[in-house]
Amino acid sequence: MADSPQFEGFTATPAQLEMVRAAESTRVDLVRQLAPTVVCIFPPGNRNGGGSGVLIDAEGHGLTNYHVIASLGEPRRGEGGCSDGVAYPLEVLGFDPAGDIAMFRLTSASSLPFAPLGDSAAVRLGDESLAMGNPFLLAEDFQPTVTFGIISGLHRYLAGQDRSLFYTDCLEINTSINPGNSGGPLFDMGGRLIGINGRIGIEERGRVNVGVGYAVSMRQIRRFIPALRAGLVTPHATLGATVMDAALHRVAVEQILESSDAWRAGLREGDRLNSLDGVALRSANQLASLVAAYPAYWPVTVEIERGAEKRTLHFQLDDLPLPRAPRMPRDIPEQMQKKMIKPLSGINWDANALETRRTFDRWLAAVGGREAAASIGGWKRFARRAAPAAPGDRAEAAAIESAETAPPPGWDRDARGLDDDALEAAVRLSLLNPPAEPRRAEWQVLRGDEVGGRLAIVLSRVVQPRRDVEVTFDFESGELLRIAFQSAGEGGPRRYEYGDVRAAGALRLPHRRVCFVDHALKHEERIERYELRTRD
Amino acid sequence: MRSASNGMNSGRATEFLMRLAVIAAALLTAPGAARADAPAANAQSAAIEAALPAVVKLYGAGISLEHGYGVGVLISADGLAVTALSLLLEGTGVRAVLHDGRETEATVLRRDDARQLALIRVAGDHLPHLELGTSDRLLPGDPILAMGNTYKVAEGEEAVSVVRGVFSLRTQLAARRRKQVYHYRGDVLLFDAITCNPGMAGGPLLDLDGRFVGMLGKIVVSDRTNTYLSFALPVEEVRAFLAEGTNGAGGSATATQVATTGDAPRGETAARGGRVYTGIRLFELGRRKPAAYVDRVAPDSPAARAGLKSDDLILAVDGVQARSTQELKRMMERWTPGRSVSLTIKRGDQILTADLVPDAAP
């Protein structure tokens, strides 16, 4: 047919044929380009079960379903077959049982191809999609199976079991997926990863495709990536309140926990909820589906209406309990217990330490380089401090000047003498010279976060006695975004947020510092200049 | 009469290729480009967006494998809707949820056991609805869209599921529904999209221009292969069912209120469905499935004007093969008076085409 313009007696113009051929070869090229990013996941030395995955960076990090790697158990090892025919050693990092997502890393001497992350929020009903993976474990040579279809539904909610495997705000596809496709990528026709295929409708049928598949949306997964990389087990979020449909398209708070952050921010029973992070709320079910796709403690912006009054609230979501960890069955002879796979336990501390180091590397690159940072022993800040009603508002500013010195080694073992501002300064200056091999007792990754719309990673800095500090960095650039701890004086939470990063001598430092006490703005500083002092 | 080698039906061919070209445009879009501008995506999205509001979710009685949910298609602004006949309509009440999440009661106006169709009325006015199209323009290989509430995954104002596939053929069913024979013996449309799932029956089958061309059937199992079979009733069956209601029996419902499109002018709807005169008499004797030989052509008839002669073998109608006299007769039932059809004929060693314009039946 390729050589002839005839098509069963129909004729086509050369231009039409050219378009059709170009479309075909574009799709073929896309598949060729994406296939090497797909991973066939197996238990070590065993080809009797398995699933799929997809690589998302050059370091060999990949995404899959929790239910694919759950059976690997401890010590979290498996094999990941790539389209080059090689089965690379695979290690399970963090996982998210409620959202059915897990992260793994392949160990390879060379850098591996990876898929770009897309935006599932931009996906429209009817858009075309490609699914890749290893259905029925057919790919003996690790060349993934490709299927093609459309997005059949958006924002679907599928209940899970025993607090795990909930698919909320997910994508429904008629792209054919089958057992073995689990954990594999769903791509848009631009070759961007928009979801992880994980579930099919199987009611009344065998476990095969019935034209109804579901993929966890990339929009959800993105928020979990920092914690997944750091080997953490992340709980999902809840509002800390129950909601109801007060009327058609009218969602209202039914009951609210007084311990929730939403209550702290001012949400009350009977309040009408208009939007969540810019998404207009139309039903209680919709809100439940949206909220369950967030990690616990994630910051959200909610617009509410109480009578004639409209307000915008900012607060952190609450956490849902994690599903019970799988346990060894009891009453099994000890001999057999030894042979059985040990269920996955919690945190992968090696991955956590690696991610801590990576975060420091990024932070040092952002601040001006490891050597330049380490050479600084203190600074003098010249700032104008104001106490406006809201950050950025105009208010009378007073000139202040403060000199701060890098704390001596071991300061963190007894920080009783430090007030809040001194603790902040000690943490910031000690960050210029972070440990090359951070110890778990000193630094660890706590969770992912979002600050001003930027994906962030929160590290915990252990300071004795019981004055642990949370330090938040931009997940991509490594920029310092926030330092938070419990206030020594007032006892409530105190946090400093940073911005306006510019050159200051050899370093790049923030020129805006905003201080909050008990979630209320205390003062805002515009730093006019830093006077850096080198280490003695 | 012209020779077949000219290429029959070049209009269809062009349309088919244009569709491919439209799909091509979507695929050509470079990564990172705004796909909202791609014409194909727009054509398909437009078809989906236009049709979705006319699909109502239905909830009613259910027992074990008879699911108490499904969908219907609104066909008039004042709430007439067609759906598949099922147990969910037989309870004490049927709840309908409109595209915007509004909930109303639905009442069953009329049932058709043979076609397994029902006409219902949903409370409301100025409702979005679909116009009945025609299915006879569908060619094997044409893309189709189907909509329904698979596994009742959509609720409230959430959009129902949309699947896409390729139209395969028009045929008759030999199927079972559970342990019972599925009795419907008319034409059905088959395609490769999977729609034999709970909640899909009663949903619309659309062509890629968004025209309502069929209604998704219930879950059946093929007698021949013992596998699940996805099918749709041609929309002409829905139209015939609606037309029957106007001739007396049952609900004042009202094919005339129902908007129809297609190439036939309005009002001619009732004249469709086997009421054409061609002047062709076909051989009826011999084997059970005789080839479609012309026995006699009435003088001054549409067939005579088209140049048909005795002993001509009719091979195809509008490019679709007619394998037997019975098959050709079923095709004829879908012809419209005054609308030309293109016949492919074997006469001696020659393959010819003839354009025949049927008259209305006397």
Chai-1 contact restraints between the chains, C-beta under 6 A:
chainA,res_idxA,chainB,res_idxB,connection_type,confidence,min_distance_angstrom,max_distance_angstrom,comment,restraint_id
A,G9,B,G7,contact,1.0,0.0,6.0,A-B,restraint_1
A,F10,B,A13,contact,1.0,0.0,6.0,A-B,restraint_2
A,T11,B,G7,contact,1.0,0.0,6.0,A-B,restraint_3
A,A12,B,L17,contact,1.0,0.0,6.0,A-B,restraint_4
A,Q16,B,L17,contact,1.0,0.0,6.0,A-B,restraint_5
A,Q16,B,A21,contact,1.0,0.0,6.0,A-B,restraint_6
A,M19,B,A21,contact,1.0,0.0,6.0,A-B,restraint_7
A,M19,B,A24,contact,1.0,0.0,6.0,A-B,restraint_8
A,V20,B,L20,contact,1.0,0.0,6.0,A-B,restraint_9
A,V20,B,A24,contact,1.0,0.0,6.0,A-B,restraint_10
A,A23,B,A24,contact,1.0,0.0,6.0,A-B,restraint_11
A,A23,B,L27,contact,1.0,0.0,6.0,A-B,restraint_12
A,T26,B,L27,contact,1.0,0.0,6.0,A-B,restraint_13
A,T26,B,L28,contact,1.0,0.0,6.0,A-B,restraint_14
A,R27,B,L27,contact,1.0,0.0,6.0,A-B,restraint_15
A,R124,B,S45,contact,1.0,0.0,6.0,A-B,restraint_16
A,L125,B,I48,contact,1.0,0.0,6.0,A-B,restraint_17
A,L125,B,A159,contact,1.0,0.0,6.0,A-B,restraint_18
A,G126,B,Q44,contact,1.0,0.0,6.0,A-B,restraint_19
A,G126,B,S45,contact,1.0,0.0,6.0,A-B,restraint_20
A,G126,B,I48,contact,1.0,0.0,6.0,A-B,restraint_21
A,G126,B,V162,contact,1.0,0.0,6.0,A-B,restraint_22
A,I150,B,R164,contact,1.0,0.0,6.0,A-B,restraint_23
A,S152,B,S161,contact,1.0,0.0,6.0,A-B,restraint_24
A,S152,B,V162,contact,1.0,0.0,6.0,A-B,restraint_25
A,S152,B,V163,contact,1.0,0.0,6.0,A-B,restraint_26
A,G153,B,S161,contact,1.0,0.0,6.0,A-B,restraint_27
A,R156,B,V153,contact,1.0,0.0,6.0,A-B,restraint_28
A,N174,B,V163,contact,1.0,0.0,6.0,A-B,restraint_29
A,G190,B,P31,contact,1.0,0.0,6.0,A-B,restraint_30
A,G191,B,P31,contact,1.0,0.0,6.0,A-B,restraint_31
A,G201,B,Y151,contact,1.0,0.0,6.0,A-B,restraint_32
A,V210,B,I194,contact,1.0,0.0,6.0,A-B,restraint_33
A,V210,B,N197,contact,1.0,0.0,6.0,A-B,restraint_34
A,G211,B,V163,contact,1.0,0.0,6.0,A-B,restraint_35
A,G211,B,I194,contact,1.0,0.0,6.0,A-B,restraint_36
A,V212,B,T150,contact,1.0,0.0,6.0,A-B,restraint_37
A,L248,B,G101,contact,1.0,0.0,6.0,A-B,restraint_38
A,S283,B,G156,contact,1.0,0.0,6.0,A-B,restraint_39
